[in-house]
């Protein structure tokens, strides 16, 4: 590999909107995120398919059509 063409990696503390902090490697100096594994509903167990906002009944229509097949 060529020397001197790769960016320098730094260990950062990323701050989420919920207040959680995670350590990651990045080429940037500062990172802020909106959703992390601590506050995302899918990871918390309070979400999944039941949390989908479905105004047209598409999820229920799919479940009714393929009931027992999946």
C-alpha positions in Angstrom: 0.0 0.0 0.0 1.2 3.5 -0.7 2.3 5.5 2.3 0.9 8.9 3.2 -2.4 8.6 1.3 -4.6 7.2 4.1 -6.4 9.5 6.5 -5.4 9.4 10.2 -7.9 7.4 12.4 -8.8 8.9 15.8 -10.7 7.3 18.7 -13.8 9.5 19.3 -16.5 9.7 21.8 -19.8 9.9 19.9 -22.7 11.6 21.7 -26.3 10.7 20.9 -29.3 12.9 21.3 -30.5 10.7 24.2 -27.3 11.4 26.1 -25.5 8.1 25.6 -21.8 8.1 24.6 -20.1 5.5 22.5 -16.4 5.2 21.5 -15.6 4.6 17.8 -12.7 5.0 15.4 -13.2 7.8 12.8 -11.4 10.2 10.6 -13.6 13.1 11.8 -12.9 15.3 14.8 -16.5 15.4 16.2 -19.6 13.3 15.7 -23.1 13.7 17.0 -25.9 11.2 16.2 -29.7 11.3 16.6 -30.4 7.6 17.3 -28.2 4.9 18.8 -28.7 1.4 20.1 -29.7 2.7 23.5 -32.6 4.8 22.3 -33.7 3.1 19.0 -37.1 1.4 19.5 -36.0 -1.8 17.6 -33.1 -2.4 20.0 -35.0 -1.4 23.1 -37.6 -4.1 22.5 -40.5 -1.7 22.5 -40.7 -1.4 18.7 -40.5 -3.7 15.8 -43.5 -4.2 13.4 -46.0 -3.0 16.1 -44.4 0.5 16.1 -44.8 1.1 12.3 -47.2 4.0 11.6 -49.5 2.5 9.0 -52.2 4.9 7.8 -53.4 2.8 5.0 -53.6 -0.7 6.6 -50.8 -2.2 4.5 -49.2 -4.2 7.3 -52.6 -5.7 8.3 -53.4 -6.4 4.7 -50.1 -8.2 4.3 -50.6 -10.2 7.5 -54.1 -11.2 6.4 -53.0 -12.2 2.8 -50.0 -14.3 3.9 -51.3 -15.6 7.3 -49.5 -18.8 8.2 -47.3 -18.8 5.1 -44.4 -16.9 6.7 
